[in-house]
Amino acid sequence: MRDRLRALCSRLSTRMAGFLPDQQHVNGQERLRAGFGALLGILATALIGHLFAADGAGPWIIAPMGASAVLLFAVPASPLAQPWAMLGGNVLAAAIGVTCARGFPAPMLAAAVAVSFSIGVMFALRCIHPPAGAVALTAVVGGPGVESLGYGFVIYPVLVNSLCLLALAVTYNRATGRHYPQRKAVIAATEPVGHAPLMRAGLAEADLDAVLDEYNQVLDISRDDLRDLFLRAEAHAYQRRFGTVRCGDVMAREVLSVEYGTLLEEAWEIMRRHRIKALPVVDRARRVVGIMTRADLMRRADLGAYRGFDDRLRQFIRRSGRTHSRKAEVVGQVMSAPAQTAGELTPVVEVIALLGGAGHSHIPIVDDEGRLIGIITPRDLITALYQGRLAAPG
């Protein structure tokens, strides 16, 4: 009997857990920022609305503005809180609500149709704003004060209130360090550490779109923010697994290098003989000033076509024998500078991000004075992983 009671309590507890809200990962400062912003927004909107309603005609602020304030100040990153969603949703819902109030004799039917049709129109015009449903309802059951306004209700108080609250939200959110309205992210060909493309994890942008299509529900988060959260979570996972491993633990210490004035013929012979794809370029104190890769040579020699590849490469790297020539003859004329480097104590997760997503194939490792002491390539990381030096802790 006791076991059955425990099992019943366990099932009830599991089912009731679905009714409990998830923990909000928001600190007290953010909560205070949102609440104070709503205070300023509603106060300013009410004061301006009161000026418009000086003759006593119509309400000076409508209740749905309180719900809009929650979105605009507490969750400004939400797609439901963006300017077009707020303005378009509220104004369209107001117009639909007034039309339904006039077209249907039964208030209950008019209210239901107004809210339902508003949702459909907001979907079609991509301006879903939850408080707009309350705007449509207010247009139907708002009382004599609203009814007397007719379609004027769309302009005042709905449009006036919405514009005032939106202007305050834009100003306040930007002043307190929040990006509003949200800008769509542009994925660059190379991105800084921690923001490598999804491809680094074996995912493509199309994969994210496919999952969103399969989910087939409105998410209260933009696609770009969802992508950013994924990348940040991945970065934390890398940090947790490999955060204690430094570049000095996995780098190759025997590094071939060349100087600025090294002839291209000599540099190419070193790369060919040792089967390497890049050479750090150093000065006489072995400070890294650049890096020369096979890609640099191919780009400068215009070797995009396969036909005559070997002949064109030989012709490019061969010395002209002249004292003055426009033709590149030394490493310094074709190298990439400045080179992307890392320190011996740099966490290896940062180098993983560079090698995987930022277009680098070799990362020279330097000391505190910028002198070359090692290099990391994908092969070094694979070797370290195979030997257990990149094993997850615990």
C-alpha positions, 0 to 999 in steps of 0.5 A: 500500500505504501509503495502504491502511494509513493508511486501515485505521489511520484506520478502526480509530482511529475505531471504537476511539474509541467504546470510550474514555470521554468527558472528565469536566468535573469539577475536582479539588475535586469528585473529592476531595469525592465520594471523601471522601464515599464514605469516610465513607458506607461507614465509617459504614454498616459500623460501624452494620452491625457493631453489628447483626451483633454476634452474627455472623449475616449480613454487616455490609455487602454489596458493592452498597453500594459501587456505591450509594456511587458514585452517591450521592456522585459523581453525586448529581444522577442520577435513579438516585441519588435516595432512592426509586430507592435504597431502593425498588430495593435492597429490592425486588431483595432480596425478589425475589432471596430469592424466586427463590433459594427458588423455583428449584433451579438457582442460575444460573437463579435468579440470572438470573431475579432480576436480570431480574425486578428490572429489570422491577419497577424500571421499573414502580415508577420506582426504577431503581438499578443496584446493585439488580441486584447486590443481587438477585444477592447474595440468590441467590449470597451464600453460607450467611450470606445464605441463612440469613437468608431474607427477613430479608436484606431488612431486614438488611443491605439496608434497614439498609445502605441507610438508613445510606448514604442518611442520610450522603449527604443530610447530606454532599451538603447540607453540601458544597453539592450539592442532594440529593435533587434537587427538581423545577424549577418554571417561573415566569412570569418568571425571572432572566437566564440562566434564561429559558424554553425558548420564548426559543429557539423551543422549548417544554417539549413539544418536550423531552418529545417528544425524550426520548420519541423517544430512548427510553432511560434517561438518567443525568440528570434532565429538569430538569437536562437543561433547565438544561444546555440553557439554560446552553449557550444562554446561553454561545452568546449570550455568545460571539456578542454578549458584546462588544456593550454596551447603549450600542451599540444603545440609542435615545438620544432617549427620551420620558419622563414624571414621576410627576405627569404626567396620564394624558391627557397620557401617553396622548396622547404614546404615541398620537402617537408610537406607542410602548407604554411611557414611562419615569417619571422624577423631576426629576433624570431618575432612573428611578422606574418605567415605564408601559406600555399593559398597565398602563393596560389592567389598571387600566382593566379593559379585558379585554373588547373591547366598549366598549374606546375609551369605557372607556379615555377614561373612565379617563384623563379627569380627574375635576375633583375635589380628592379622587378614588379614580380614578387620574389621574396616571402614578404611580398606574398605573406599574410600579415599580421598573422593570427597567433596565440600564446603558450597559455591560451586555452586550446578551445580558442584555437579550436574555434579559429581552426574550425571556423575562422579560416586559419589552418596554422596558428603560430604560438608566441611567447610574451615578446611575440617570438615564435616558440611553436605552432598548432595545426589540426593534425596536432589537435588530432594527435593530442586527442588520440593520446588523451591530452584532450580528454574531458575532465572527470 
